Amino acid sequence: MAVFRERIGHARCANPDEFRRSDDWPTDHRGWYAAQKAHYLPAILNGEHEWCQGFSEPQAGSDLSALSLKAERDGDDFILTGSKIWTSFAQQATHMFLLARCEPETHGGKGLVFLLVEMDRPGIEVRPIRFIDGEYETNEVFFNGVRTPTADRIGEIGGGWKTAKQLMAIARGNNTTTGLLRRAMRAARRGTAAASLPSPSLQMRLAELDMRIDTLEALDACTDNGLTGLDMAPAASQLKLLATEMHQAITEAGLEAAPNSDFAQAKYLATRAATIYSGTSEVHRNILAKAIGCTLAGAAQSNGRPVAPQKMNSAPLINTLRVSATWKKSAISSGRDSISR
């Protein structure tokens, strides 16, 4: 996938929607029944099914395991009651994959089920949420006694958290692709080219951002080939963190280049949410810190007494930084060339 995302970015092709067309939907097909594969996979591949993701709720965003959408068992059906929020493209979707709480007395990641729900079922209501830039992409989705078969699930009843974690470990890394970043860079450079006298400092920033995209592509390829030393979940957090913060930096430069452009303003405003959706940057930094053995000072206790922090195993992160630095060094000359051009 890293090579594919890189190629479509260089070729200036449209980026396929991750939920609807990507090979990471939903998880890697472990836990699927044969009948589900036969029914869903062809329709996903040919675009007949348009999917959306039902995870976040009003009180469960980055703390997803706090979700409370009820899935009450009634014979061969679940009855869904509650709501989801920030659901991208729900207004277009034919199906939703979602997490619901099927064991009412449980908390956190226990007692959840991962369901596949048709969006035309009676009792589903979709309400739009307008962005600050005026665009309409996300929605509230309400479930008012919606019946859906218990067979339309992935994994075990009560084991939905395990399935969701497999999906998030893949999808977070695909959240902001290098293809998307290259398209944003081209837009920023168009604004610079249209300026009567682009500032040298802005040109330097754009050249640096070009190098950072090259570095991210190298890191993405290393991640796909298991060369970073990180497990799947923290590796995905690393890519998501770097890519979304880079996306914000690119649109900031684009707005500086063309401050009166409606397009540049809209892109700048739209990317303000990039470091919030799919887990905030703070959450992903905590995941990475835990992955290399960091603990918060005084946070771990035993019988009320602080426990000394674990010895940090920083080898995975050091290896990743070494690889990234090597690729960035090799990209410096191309960055300088882009300035001279």
C-alpha positions as CSV (number, residue, x, y, z in Angstrom):
1,M,0.0,0.0,0.0
2,A,2.9,2.4,0.7
3,V,4.1,2.1,-2.9
4,F,0.5,2.5,-4.2
5,R,-0.1,5.6,-2.2
6,E,3.2,7.0,-3.3
7,R,2.6,6.3,-7.0
8,I,-0.9,7.9,-7.1
9,G,0.6,11.0,-5.5
10,H,3.4,11.3,-8.0
11,A,1.0,10.5,-10.9
12,R,-1.5,13.1,-9.6
13,C,-4.3,10.6,-9.6
14,A,-7.4,10.7,-7.4
15,N,-7.0,9.1,-4.0
16,P,-9.5,6.3,-3.4
17,D,-11.6,6.7,-0.3
18,E,-10.0,4.5,2.5
19,F,-13.4,3.3,3.8
20,R,-15.0,2.5,0.5
21,R,-12.3,1.2,-1.7
22,S,-9.2,0.4,0.3
23,D,-7.9,-3.0,1.1
24,D,-7.8,-2.1,4.8
25,W,-11.6,-2.2,5.2
26,P,-12.7,-3.5,7.7
27,T,-9.7,-5.1,9.3
28,D,-7.8,-7.7,7.4
29,H,-10.7,-10.2,7.1
30,R,-9.7,-12.2,10.1
31,G,-12.9,-13.2,11.9
32,W,-15.0,-13.0,8.8
33,Y,-17.3,-15.9,7.9
34,A,-17.0,-17.4,4.4
35,A,-20.6,-16.2,3.5
36,Q,-19.6,-12.6,4.6
37,K,-16.6,-12.6,2.3
38,A,-18.6,-13.8,-0.6
39,H,-21.3,-11.2,0.0
40,Y,-19.3,-8.1,1.0
41,L,-15.9,-8.2,-0.7
42,P,-17.0,-8.2,-4.4
43,A,-19.4,-5.2,-3.6
44,I,-16.6,-3.4,-1.8
45,L,-14.2,-3.9,-4.7
46,N,-16.6,-2.8,-7.4
47,G,-17.9,0.2,-5.5
48,E,-21.5,-1.0,-5.1
49,H,-21.2,-0.7,-1.3
50,E,-20.3,2.7,0.1
51,W,-19.2,2.3,3.8
52,C,-18.9,4.7,6.7
53,Q,-17.4,4.2,10.2
54,G,-19.5,4.3,13.3
55,F,-17.1,4.7,16.2
56,S,-17.2,8.2,17.9
57,E,-20.0,9.2,20.1
58,P,-20.8,12.5,21.9
59,Q,-19.0,11.2,25.1
60,A,-16.6,8.8,23.3
61,G,-14.0,10.4,21.0
62,S,-10.4,9.7,21.6
63,D,-11.6,7.6,24.6
64,L,-13.5,5.4,22.2
65,S,-14.0,2.5,24.8
66,A,-16.4,4.9,26.7
67,L,-19.0,4.4,23.9
68,S,-22.6,3.6,24.9
69,L,-24.6,2.8,21.8
70,K,-26.8,-0.1,23.0
71,A,-27.1,-3.4,21.1
72,E,-29.8,-5.4,22.9
73,R,-30.2,-9.0,21.9
74,D,-33.7,-10.0,20.7
75,G,-33.6,-13.5,19.2
76,D,-31.5,-13.4,16.0
77,D,-31.4,-9.6,16.0
78,F,-29.7,-6.8,17.9
79,I,-31.8,-3.7,18.6
80,L,-29.6,-0.6,18.3
81,T,-30.4,2.5,20.4
82,G,-28.2,5.6,20.7
83,S,-26.1,7.7,18.4
84,K,-22.8,8.2,16.6
85,I,-21.1,11.5,15.7
86,W,-18.5,12.8,13.3
87,T,-19.4,10.0,10.9
88,S,-17.8,10.9,7.6
89,F,-19.8,10.4,4.4
90,A,-22.8,8.8,6.2
91,Q,-25.0,10.8,3.9
92,Q,-23.6,8.7,1.0
93,A,-23.1,5.4,2.6
94,T,-25.0,2.2,2.0
95,H,-23.5,0.5,5.0
96,M,-21.8,1.3,8.3
97,F,-19.4,-0.8,10.4
98,L,-19.8,0.2,14.0
99,L,-19.0,-0.7,17.6
100,A,-21.9,-1.1,20.1
101,R,-22.2,-2.2,23.7
102,C,-24.0,-5.6,23.9
103,E,-23.4,-6.2,27.6
104,P,-24.9,-3.3,29.5
105,E,-23.0,-3.7,32.8
106,T,-19.6,-3.7,31.2
107,H,-17.2,-0.8,30.8
108,G,-14.2,0.1,28.6
109,G,-13.3,-2.4,25.9
110,K,-15.3,-5.2,27.4
111,G,-18.8,-6.2,26.2
112,L,-18.7,-4.7,22.7
113,V,-19.8,-6.1,19.4
114,F,-18.5,-5.1,15.9
115,L,-21.5,-4.9,13.6
116,L,-22.1,-4.4,9.8
117,V,-25.3,-2.4,9.4
118,E,-27.2,-1.4,6.3
119,M,-27.9,2.3,6.3
120,D,-31.5,1.9,4.9
121,R,-32.8,0.0,7.9
122,P,-35.8,1.6,9.6
123,G,-35.0,3.9,12.5
124,I,-31.7,5.3,11.2
125,E,-31.5,9.1,10.9
126,V,-28.6,11.0,9.4
127,R,-28.1,14.7,10.3
128,P,-25.3,16.8,8.7
129,I,-22.6,18.7,10.6
130,R,-21.3,21.7,8.8
131,F,-17.6,22.5,9.0
132,I,-16.1,25.9,9.8
133,D,-15.2,26.2,6.1
134,G,-18.8,25.6,5.1
135,E,-18.3,22.0,3.7
136,Y,-20.5,19.1,4.7
137,E,-18.7,15.8,5.2
138,T,-19.5,14.6,8.7
139,N,-22.8,13.7,10.4
140,E,-24.6,12.7,13.5
141,V,-26.3,9.3,13.1
142,F,-29.2,8.3,15.3
143,F,-30.4,4.7,15.9
144,N,-34.0,4.6,17.1
145,G,-34.7,0.9,17.8
146,V,-32.9,-0.3,14.7
147,R,-33.0,-4.0,14.1
148,T,-29.9,-5.7,12.6
149,P,-29.1,-9.4,12.4
150,T,-26.6,-10.8,15.0
151,A,-25.0,-12.7,12.1
152,D,-23.9,-9.4,10.5
153,R,-20.9,-9.0,12.8
154,I,-17.1,-9.5,12.7
155,G,-15.6,-11.5,15.6
156,E,-17.3,-12.7,18.7
157,I,-20.2,-11.1,20.5
158,G,-18.5,-9.3,23.4
159,G,-15.2,-9.3,21.5
160,G,-15.7,-6.3,19.3
161,W,-12.9,-4.2,20.8
162,K,-10.3,-6.7,19.5
163,T,-11.7,-6.3,16.0
164,A,-11.8,-2.5,16.2
165,K,-8.2,-2.3,17.4
166,Q,-7.1,-4.4,14.4
167,L,-8.9,-2.0,12.1
168,M,-7.6,1.2,13.8
169,A,-4.0,0.0,13.7
170,I,-4.3,-0.2,9.9
171,A,-6.6,2.7,9.1
172,R,-4.8,5.4,11.2
173,G,-1.7,4.9,9.1
174,N,-3.8,5.5,6.0
175,N,-5.5,8.5,7.4
176,T,-3.4,11.2,5.7
177,T,-1.5,9.7,2.8
178,T,1.6,11.0,1.0
179,G,-0.6,11.3,-2.1
180,L,-2.8,13.7,-0.2
181,L,0.2,15.6,1.0
182,R,1.6,15.9,-2.5
183,R,-1.7,17.3,-3.8
184,A,-1.7,19.8,-0.9
185,M,1.9,20.8,-1.8
186,R,1.0,21.3,-5.5
187,A,-1.8,23.7,-4.4
188,A,0.5,25.6,-2.1
189,R,3.1,26.0,-4.9
190,R,0.4,27.2,-7.3
191,G,-0.4,30.0,-4.8
192,T,3.3,30.8,-4.5
193,A,3.7,30.9,-8.3
194,A,0.8,33.3,-8.6
195,A,2.3,35.7,-6.1
196,S,4.0,38.7,-7.6
197,L,7.1,38.4,-5.3
198,P,7.1,35.1,-3.3
199,S,9.3,35.5,-0.2
200,P,12.5,33.5,0.0
201,S,11.5,32.3,3.5
202,L,8.3,30.8,2.2
203,Q,10.2,29.1,-0.7
204,M,12.5,27.6,1.9
205,R,9.6,26.3,4.0
206,L,8.1,24.6,0.9
207,A,11.4,23.0,0.0
208,E,11.7,21.7,3.6
209,L,8.1,20.3,3.4
210,D,9.0,18.6,0.1
211,M,11.9,16.9,1.9
212,R,9.6,15.9,4.8
213,I,7.2,14.2,2.4
214,D,10.0,12.3,0.9
215,T,11.1,11.2,4.4
216,L,7.6,10.2,5.3
217,E,7.3,8.1,2.1
218,A,10.5,6.3,3.1
219,L,9.2,5.8,6.6
220,D,5.9,4.5,5.3
221,A,7.7,2.0,3.1
222,C,9.8,0.9,6.1
223,T,6.7,0.5,8.2
224,D,5.0,-1.7,5.5
225,N,8.0,-3.9,5.4
226,G,8.3,-4.2,9.2
227,L,11.7,-2.4,9.4
228,T,10.8,0.2,12.1
229,G,10.9,-2.2,15.0
230,L,7.5,-1.0,16.2
231,D,4.3,-3.0,16.4
232,M,1.4,-2.3,14.1
233,A,-0.5,0.1,16.4
234,P,2.3,2.4,17.4
235,A,3.7,2.4,13.9
236,A,0.3,3.6,12.6
237,S,0.2,6.2,15.3
238,Q,3.7,7.4,14.2
239,L,2.6,7.8,10.6
240,K,-0.7,9.5,11.5
241,L,1.0,11.9,13.8
242,L,3.7,12.9,11.3
243,A,1.4,13.1,8.3
244,T,-1.5,15.2,9.9
245,E,0.9,17.7,11.5
246,M,2.7,18.0,8.1
247,H,-0.7,18.5,6.3
248,Q,-1.4,21.4,8.6
249,A,2.0,22.9,8.0
250,I,1.5,22.7,4.2
251,T,-1.9,24.4,4.3
252,E,-0.5,27.1,6.6
253,A,2.2,27.7,3.9
254,G,-0.4,27.7,1.2
255,L,-2.5,30.3,3.0
256,E,0.6,32.5,3.5
257,A,1.3,32.2,-0.2
258,A,-2.3,33.1,-1.2
259,P,-4.0,34.8,1.7
260,N,-6.9,36.0,-0.4
261,S,-7.6,32.7,-2.0
262,D,-10.9,31.1,-1.0
263,F,-9.4,27.7,-1.8
264,A,-6.4,28.2,0.4
265,Q,-8.5,29.5,3.3
266,A,-10.9,26.5,3.1
267,K,-8.0,24.0,3.1
268,Y,-6.4,25.8,6.0
269,L,-9.6,25.6,8.0
270,A,-10.3,22.0,7.0
271,T,-7.0,20.7,8.2
272,R,-7.3,22.2,11.7
273,A,-9.2,19.0,12.6
274,A,-6.5,16.7,11.2
275,T,-4.7,16.4,14.6
276,I,-8.0,15.6,16.4
277,Y,-9.8,13.0,14.2
278,S,-8.7,9.4,14.4
279,G,-7.2,10.1,17.8
280,T,-5.6,13.4,18.9
281,S,-1.9,14.0,18.5
282,E,-1.6,13.8,22.3
283,V,-3.2,10.3,22.3
284,H,-0.8,9.1,19.6
285,R,2.2,10.5,21.4
286,N,1.1,8.6,24.5
287,I,0.8,5.4,22.4
288,L,4.4,5.9,21.1
289,A,5.7,6.7,24.6
290,K,4.2,3.5,25.9
291,A,5.6,1.5,23.0
292,I,9.2,2.5,23.8
293,G,8.8,1.9,27.5
294,C,8.2,5.4,28.8
295,T,5.9,5.9,31.9
296,L,4.6,9.0,33.5
297,A,6.7,10.0,36.5
298,G,4.8,8.9,39.7
299,A,1.9,7.5,37.7
300,A,2.7,3.8,38.4
301,Q,2.0,2.8,41.9
302,S,2.1,-0.4,43.9
303,N,0.2,-0.5,47.3
304,G,0.1,3.3,47.2
305,R,3.8,3.7,46.6
306,P,5.4,5.0,43.4
307,V,7.1,2.4,41.3
308,A,10.3,3.3,39.5
309,P,9.8,3.8,35.7
310,Q,10.6,0.9,33.5
311,K,14.0,1.0,31.6
312,M,13.3,2.6,28.3
313,N,13.6,0.4,25.3
314,S,14.2,3.1,22.7
315,A,15.8,0.9,20.0
316,P,12.6,0.9,17.8
317,L,12.3,4.7,17.9
318,I,16.1,5.2,17.4
319,N,16.0,2.9,14.4
320,T,13.1,4.8,12.9
321,L,14.8,8.1,13.4
322,R,18.0,6.8,11.9
323,V,16.2,5.6,8.8
324,S,14.3,8.9,8.5
325,A,17.4,11.0,8.9
326,T,19.2,9.1,6.3
327,W,16.5,9.6,3.7
328,K,16.1,13.2,4.6
329,K,19.9,13.8,4.1
330,S,19.7,12.2,0.7
331,A,16.7,14.4,-0.2
332,I,18.5,17.7,0.7
333,S,19.9,18.1,-2.8
334,S,16.6,17.7,-4.5
335,G,15.1,20.3,-2.1
336,R,17.8,22.8,-3.0
337,D,17.1,22.0,-6.7
338,S,13.5,22.9,-6.1
339,I,14.5,26.2,-4.7
340,S,16.7,27.1,-7.6
341,R,14.0,26.2,-10.0
